[in-house]
Amino acid sequence: MAGRRRGVYVSMKQPARTDPLPDHDGPWSVPPTPPNPATPRHRNLRGLILWLALLGAGAAAYVALRLLFPGQLSTMDQADALRLLGLLALVSSGLVFARRIRLGEAARNAAIWVGLAAVLLVGYSFRAELTQAYARVRGELIPAYAVRTTDRSMMITASDDGGFYVMGQVNGAAVKFAIDTGANGVLLSPADAARVGIDVDSLKFASPTETANGVGYLAPVTLPTLNVGDMKLANVPAAVNKAPMSTSLLGMAFLRRLDSFEVRGDQLTLKWKG
């Protein structure tokens, strides 16, 4: 139409840049990572030094043992020590190729292992005393377990009811006995007799005996083995009670085999001959 003015349009679009911004320019750019001063060569050198120091400590310990105990290490002991040193070198050789070694953490771990080794060494050196201490503690907590006092004596602690009970073995099976001076011999309950391998149903209960509950009937048997603590007996005459019993009994026939038995307070000491 006449008189209509044509507007002039100006494009505000800027031409695209063809050159990329460099990585080190601009407010959002990430600075380059500085080079690690600990190069692989330096790390390997540190590991090698630590490995050699560990081997030197092992060799020094071996030499110290030879100097402290001259003439005590046999040829076999020396060969074993050298084999252990070689095993240490093989196991610790990974230190040479370790990527990162933290000396503080490594020293702490080494101290822990040395402490454990020292505890094991002390425990092995005093194994006899520790075994005796364990037996004593077990005897106090569980009075039926006898405590060895000498090669041919043992001690039994009284139970809460004042009686003396002891764990024994008949034909290899564990049996709890009550030590009863009023009983004549070794008397097994039917349950214990069956558990040690005796055929209770085939026994003939023809021997009457007087008990606190009246007349009871017994069946004689022979026990191939009877162990009470360190005391070991063979071919022991015994009997099986027909009626159920709360526990089996060790009577005078067993006590006469002893050299002596003595009660002091709540402790019973049994001694026997060789």
Buried (B, 14 or more C-beta within 10 A) or exposed (E): EEEEEEEEEEEEEEEEEEEEEEEEEEEEEEEEEEEEEEEEEEBBEBBBEBBEEBBEEBBEEBEEBBEEEEEEBEEEEEEEBEEEBEEBBEEBEEBBEBEEBEEEEBEEEEEEEEEEEEEEEEEEEEEEEEEBEEBBEBBEEEBBBBBBBEEBBBBBBBBEEEEBBBBBBBBEEEBBBBBBEEBEBBBBBBBBBBBBEBEBEEBEBEEEBEBEEEEBBBBBBEBEBBBBBEBEBEEBEBBBBBEEBEBBBBBBBBBEBBEEBEEEEEBBBBBBEE
